[in-house]
Amino acid sequence: MSMDDGSTFIQPSSGSPPVRNSGPLCIPCAPVRLAPQPSLRPAPSTLTTGCAWQALMRRLPTTPPEQMPSPSRDPGDSPYATTPRHLAGPGDPRLVIQPLVAAGWTNRSDPDTAHLIYICPNGEFTVALSPVPSPAAPWWHITGTHNGQTWSASFGGNTPVEILAEFSDALLKPVPETAAEVWPLLTAAGWQYDRDEQGTEAAQHPSMSLVMCRHMEAPGELSFSWTAEAAVHLGTYFWSAELEGSVPPHLVAAFATALARDDPVPRAKGAVPDSYFVTQTRDEPQDTRRSSVGRLDSPPTAAAHPKAPPIAGASPPTGARQSR
């Protein structure tokens, strides 16, 4: 129904009250992937962290877990508290790998390459790291089975390991009877929810530099794929993630919870994809060290992996805006 000011009222299919639509929310949640583009400002200084990170990866497969050094413990490489965390770059991959090793996952990596493969004790889950020249391309690949169907999740090379670790840690914990709904998790953190006429749902970070979307696989079916993208308005593309197949709902919720967090993450000075878009402070908050370094000392407890309930359509939050 058209209004005098040019806006419209749309009745959502879920039966919730009409919501006012003053125009589409500009979000990069379409299936088309964003390609890296030149920045409109001077390019930042060249980073050497990528090469150093791959060198570390080559050592991990043959290093016993008890001999793996914990990150950022060298006084000469003290970390800086870095925000926003989703633009902070990859960080230390041991935050993902060491808890898996401690939980008894089998290392199937090739020691002659920088590629890592870890398989859980019952063979249900696999976590692989396959570095490629472009950090925007998928580096992390996680696969599993749910209700007899295979699912997969991939994450770009610049995805912060703190976000990845929250997803991989959920593989080590008992499956909850119910999982938190994604959209209330994000809107409670200040994200803006939107839904288009094709049924694609999305929530956008307050900074407009991060978005999570849910795409319906087929009309009328409760089968979805999920994507997340971190990019900024100056044409700088950071990373993307895709969750495809019957991804258990508690894993999707764990990923959304990680995206919603705003606590800083530790990074060496300048060891970020683009220092123009982040703030780094010398005095690191204690909770930052506990959430990244300290977790290596107390990895999640391994547990059996009972089947999770099938994913259900999450209800849009009250008062959500729906674009045409």
C-alpha positions as CSV (number, residue, x, y, z in Angstrom):
1,M,0.0,0.0,0.0
2,S,1.5,3.3,-1.1
3,M,1.8,6.2,1.4
4,D,1.9,10.0,0.8
5,D,5.7,10.1,1.5
6,G,6.4,7.4,-1.2
7,S,7.0,4.6,1.3
8,T,4.9,1.4,1.5
9,F,3.5,-1.0,4.0
10,I,4.3,-4.6,3.3
11,Q,2.5,-7.6,5.0
12,P,5.2,-10.2,5.8
13,S,4.3,-13.8,4.8
14,S,4.9,-14.9,8.4
15,G,1.8,-13.1,9.6
16,S,3.7,-10.5,11.7
17,P,2.4,-6.9,11.8
18,P,3.0,-4.8,8.6
19,V,6.3,-3.1,8.5
20,R,7.2,0.2,6.9
21,N,9.4,0.1,3.9
22,S,11.2,3.3,2.9
23,G,13.6,1.7,0.4
24,P,15.8,-1.3,0.1
25,L,18.6,-1.9,2.5
26,C,21.9,-1.7,0.7
27,I,23.7,-5.0,1.6
28,P,26.1,-7.2,-0.4
29,C,24.2,-10.4,0.4
30,A,23.4,-11.5,-3.2
31,P,24.9,-14.8,-4.4
32,V,27.3,-12.8,-6.6
33,R,30.6,-12.7,-4.9
34,L,32.4,-9.3,-4.6
35,A,35.7,-9.2,-6.5
36,P,38.7,-7.3,-5.0
37,Q,38.9,-3.8,-6.4
38,P,41.6,-1.1,-6.2
39,S,41.1,1.2,-3.2
40,L,40.3,4.9,-3.8
41,R,43.1,6.0,-1.4
42,P,46.8,5.3,-1.3
43,A,47.6,1.6,-0.9
44,P,48.8,0.5,2.6
45,S,52.3,-0.7,3.2
46,T,53.0,-4.2,2.0
47,L,52.4,-6.8,4.7
48,T,54.7,-9.8,5.3
49,T,52.3,-11.6,7.6
50,G,51.0,-13.9,4.8
51,C,54.4,-15.5,4.1
52,A,55.1,-15.8,7.8
53,W,51.8,-17.4,8.4
54,Q,52.3,-20.0,5.7
55,A,55.7,-20.8,7.1
56,L,54.1,-21.4,10.5
57,M,51.6,-23.7,8.7
58,R,54.4,-25.8,7.3
59,R,55.6,-26.5,10.8
60,L,52.3,-27.3,12.5
61,P,51.7,-30.9,11.1
62,T,55.0,-32.2,12.5
63,T,55.0,-30.3,15.8
64,P,53.7,-32.2,18.8
65,P,50.9,-30.2,20.4
66,E,52.7,-29.9,23.7
67,Q,55.6,-28.2,21.9
68,M,53.5,-25.7,20.0
69,P,54.3,-22.2,21.2
70,S,51.4,-20.2,22.3
71,P,50.8,-17.0,20.2
72,S,51.8,-13.6,21.3
73,R,53.9,-14.7,24.3
74,D,57.1,-13.2,23.0
75,P,57.5,-9.8,24.7
76,G,59.0,-8.4,21.5
77,D,55.8,-9.2,19.6
78,S,53.2,-7.9,22.1
79,P,49.8,-7.7,20.5
80,Y,47.7,-4.7,20.0
81,A,43.9,-4.7,20.8
82,T,42.4,-4.4,17.3
83,T,38.9,-3.4,16.4
84,P,36.7,-4.0,14.6
85,R,37.5,-7.7,15.0
86,H,35.9,-8.7,11.6
87,L,38.4,-6.5,9.8
88,A,41.5,-7.5,11.9
89,G,42.8,-10.2,9.5
90,P,43.5,-13.9,10.1
91,G,45.5,-14.0,13.3
92,D,47.1,-17.1,14.7
93,P,45.7,-20.4,13.2
94,R,46.7,-22.3,16.3
95,L,43.6,-20.9,18.0
96,V,41.7,-23.3,15.7
97,I,44.1,-26.2,15.4
98,Q,45.3,-26.8,19.0
99,P,41.9,-27.4,20.5
100,L,41.3,-30.0,17.8
101,V,44.6,-31.7,18.6
102,A,43.9,-31.7,22.3
103,A,40.5,-33.3,21.6
104,G,42.1,-36.2,19.9
105,W,41.5,-35.3,16.3
106,T,43.8,-37.2,13.8
107,N,46.3,-35.2,11.8
108,R,46.1,-36.3,8.1
109,S,48.2,-33.4,6.8
110,D,51.0,-33.7,4.3
111,P,54.2,-32.5,6.1
112,D,55.7,-31.3,2.8
113,T,53.0,-28.7,2.2
114,A,51.3,-25.9,4.0
115,H,48.0,-27.7,3.9
116,L,46.4,-29.1,7.1
117,I,43.8,-31.7,7.5
118,Y,42.3,-32.8,10.8
119,I,39.6,-35.5,11.3
120,C,37.6,-36.0,14.4
121,P,37.7,-39.4,16.2
122,N,34.4,-40.7,14.8
123,G,35.2,-39.3,11.3
124,E,32.1,-37.1,11.3
125,F,33.9,-33.8,10.9
126,T,36.9,-32.6,8.9
127,V,38.8,-29.3,9.3
128,A,41.2,-28.4,6.5
129,L,43.4,-25.4,5.8
130,S,44.5,-24.9,2.2
131,P,46.3,-21.6,1.7
132,V,46.2,-20.2,-1.8
133,P,47.8,-17.0,-3.2
134,S,44.7,-14.8,-2.7
135,P,43.7,-14.3,1.0
136,A,40.2,-13.4,-0.2
137,A,39.7,-16.9,-1.6
138,P,38.5,-19.8,0.6
139,W,41.3,-21.2,2.8
140,W,39.5,-23.0,5.6
141,H,37.1,-25.9,4.7
142,I,35.0,-27.6,7.3
143,T,32.8,-30.6,6.4
144,G,30.5,-32.9,8.3
145,T,27.3,-35.0,8.1
146,H,23.9,-34.3,9.6
147,N,20.9,-36.5,9.3
148,G,22.7,-38.5,6.7
149,Q,23.4,-35.5,4.5
150,T,26.8,-33.8,4.0
151,W,27.3,-30.2,4.8
152,S,30.2,-27.9,4.2
153,A,31.5,-24.5,5.4
154,S,34.3,-22.4,3.8
155,F,36.0,-19.3,5.0
156,G,38.3,-16.8,3.3
157,G,42.0,-16.5,4.3
158,N,41.4,-13.2,6.0
159,T,38.6,-14.5,8.2
160,P,39.7,-13.8,11.8
161,V,40.6,-17.1,13.6
162,E,38.6,-15.9,16.6
163,I,35.4,-16.2,14.4
164,L,36.5,-19.5,13.0
165,A,37.4,-20.9,16.4
166,E,33.9,-20.3,17.8
167,F,32.5,-22.4,14.9
168,S,35.1,-25.2,15.2
169,D,34.8,-25.2,19.0
170,A,31.1,-26.0,18.6
171,L,32.2,-29.2,16.9
172,L,33.8,-30.3,20.2
173,K,30.9,-29.6,22.4
174,P,27.7,-31.6,23.0
175,V,24.9,-30.7,20.6
176,P,22.3,-28.7,22.4
177,E,18.6,-29.7,22.3
178,T,17.7,-26.3,20.8
179,A,19.8,-23.7,19.1
180,A,19.5,-19.9,19.4
181,E,17.8,-18.2,16.4
182,V,20.3,-16.2,14.3
183,W,18.4,-13.0,13.7
184,P,17.6,-12.2,17.4
185,L,21.3,-12.8,18.1
186,L,22.4,-10.2,15.6
187,T,19.7,-7.6,16.1
188,A,20.4,-7.7,19.8
189,A,23.9,-6.6,18.9
190,G,22.6,-3.6,16.9
191,W,22.5,-5.3,13.4
192,Q,19.7,-4.3,11.0
193,Y,17.5,-7.1,9.7
194,D,16.0,-7.2,6.1
195,R,14.1,-9.6,3.9
196,D,13.4,-9.3,0.2
197,E,10.6,-10.6,-2.0
198,Q,12.6,-13.7,-3.0
199,G,12.8,-14.8,0.7
200,T,16.5,-13.9,1.1
201,E,17.1,-12.7,4.7
202,A,20.0,-10.6,5.9
203,A,21.3,-8.7,8.8
204,Q,23.9,-6.0,8.5
205,H,26.5,-4.9,11.1
206,P,26.1,-1.3,12.4
207,S,29.2,-0.3,10.5
208,M,27.8,-1.6,7.3
209,S,31.0,-3.5,6.7
210,L,29.7,-7.0,7.6
211,V,26.6,-8.9,6.5
212,M,25.1,-12.3,7.1
213,C,22.5,-13.7,4.8
214,R,20.3,-16.7,4.5
215,H,19.3,-17.9,1.1
216,M,16.3,-20.3,0.5
217,E,17.5,-23.3,-1.6
218,A,14.1,-23.8,-3.2
219,P,10.7,-22.0,-2.7
220,G,8.6,-23.6,0.0
221,E,11.4,-25.7,1.4
222,L,13.1,-25.4,4.8
223,S,16.5,-25.8,3.2
224,F,18.9,-22.9,3.4
225,S,22.4,-21.8,2.7
226,W,24.2,-19.1,4.6
227,T,26.8,-16.5,3.6
228,A,28.7,-13.8,5.3
229,E,30.9,-11.1,3.8
230,A,33.2,-8.4,5.2
231,A,33.8,-5.4,2.8
232,V,34.0,-1.7,3.1
233,H,32.6,1.1,0.9
234,L,35.9,2.1,-0.6
235,G,36.0,-1.1,-2.6
236,T,38.2,-3.1,-0.2
237,Y,37.1,-6.7,0.1
238,F,38.2,-8.6,3.2
239,W,36.7,-12.1,3.4
240,S,33.6,-14.2,2.8
241,A,32.1,-17.4,4.3
242,E,29.6,-19.9,2.9
243,L,27.7,-22.5,4.9
244,E,26.0,-25.0,2.5
245,G,23.9,-28.1,3.0
246,S,22.3,-29.3,6.2
247,V,24.5,-27.3,8.5
248,P,23.3,-28.1,12.1
249,P,21.5,-25.0,13.5
250,H,23.8,-24.8,16.6
251,L,26.8,-24.4,14.3
252,V,25.1,-21.6,12.4
253,A,24.2,-20.0,15.8
254,A,27.8,-20.3,16.9
255,F,29.0,-18.5,13.8
256,A,26.4,-15.8,14.2
257,T,27.4,-15.4,17.9
258,A,31.0,-14.9,16.8
259,L,30.1,-12.3,14.2
260,A,28.0,-10.4,16.8
261,R,30.9,-10.0,19.2
262,D,32.6,-6.7,19.4
263,D,35.5,-7.4,21.8
264,P,38.9,-6.5,20.4
265,V,41.3,-9.2,19.2
266,P,45.1,-9.3,19.5
267,R,47.2,-8.5,16.4
268,A,50.8,-7.3,16.0
269,K,51.1,-3.7,15.0
270,G,50.3,-3.4,11.3
271,A,49.7,-7.2,10.9
272,V,46.2,-6.5,9.5
273,P,44.9,-6.6,5.9
274,D,44.4,-2.9,5.8
275,S,45.4,-0.6,8.8
276,Y,43.2,2.2,7.4
277,F,40.0,0.4,8.6
278,V,41.1,-0.8,12.1
279,T,42.1,0.8,15.4
280,Q,45.0,-0.7,17.3
281,T,45.8,0.2,20.9
282,R,48.8,-0.8,22.8
283,D,47.2,-1.6,26.1
284,E,45.5,-4.9,25.5
285,P,42.4,-5.6,27.6
286,Q,42.7,-8.7,29.8
287,D,39.5,-10.3,28.3
288,T,41.1,-10.1,24.8
289,R,44.1,-12.2,26.0
290,R,41.7,-14.7,27.7
291,S,39.6,-15.0,24.6
292,S,42.5,-15.7,22.3
293,V,45.6,-16.8,24.0
294,G,44.1,-18.3,27.2
295,R,41.8,-20.6,25.3
296,L,44.8,-22.6,24.1
297,D,45.5,-23.6,27.7
298,S,41.9,-24.9,28.3
299,P,40.5,-26.2,25.0
300,P,36.9,-27.2,24.8
301,T,36.1,-30.7,26.1
302,A,35.7,-33.3,23.4
303,A,32.2,-34.9,23.3
304,A,30.2,-37.3,21.3
305,H,28.4,-35.8,18.4
306,P,24.7,-36.8,18.6
307,K,22.5,-35.7,15.7
308,A,21.2,-32.2,16.0
309,P,17.6,-31.4,15.3
310,P,16.8,-30.3,11.7
311,I,17.2,-26.6,11.0
312,A,14.0,-24.7,11.1
313,G,13.1,-21.4,9.6
314,A,14.1,-18.7,12.1
315,S,11.4,-16.1,12.7
316,P,12.3,-12.6,11.7
317,P,12.7,-10.3,14.7
318,T,9.8,-8.0,15.8
319,G,9.8,-4.8,14.0
320,A,12.1,-6.0,11.2
321,R,12.2,-4.0,8.1
322,Q,11.3,-5.8,4.8
323,S,12.5,-4.5,1.5
324,R,10.6,-4.9,-1.7
